[in-house]
Amino acid sequence: MKNFKELKVWQKGIELVAIVYKITASFPEEEKYGLSAQMRRAAVSIPSNIAEGHLRKTAKDFRQFLSIARGSCAELETQIIIAHKLGFIQDDDFNKLSPKVEELSKMLSSFYSKINSNPPTR
């Protein structure tokens, strides 16, 4: 695969970013530089690290960036739970967003394992 944009995991990451931005737009103004900004950064970090890792020369480097993306996914999941507990995310949005983060996390783990056993060719 020559282009990171062809990766399903990257595409799902981009979709997640759009959802996070829409949901955090309704957060209270005082959260503009707080939880809202953290959630947006964590979400953006996921496909960004997939893209950057894909362009690295070795499978080991790629795995490192996938590991960072996995960490950002866990960070985002935690922040979503916090935002929900604080009432910033309503139940319907939480029930839509949470499974998407879990799905992406599983995809990243699976992709990481695949790269471990079968390094990509450029």
Secondary structure, DSSP 8 states (H G I E B T S, - for coil): ---GGG-HHHHHHHHHHHHHHHHHTTS-GGGTTTHHHHHHHHHHHHHHHHHHHHTSSSHHHHHHHHHHHHHHHHHHHHHHHHHHHTTSS-HHHHHHHHHHHHHHHHHHHHHHHHHHHS----
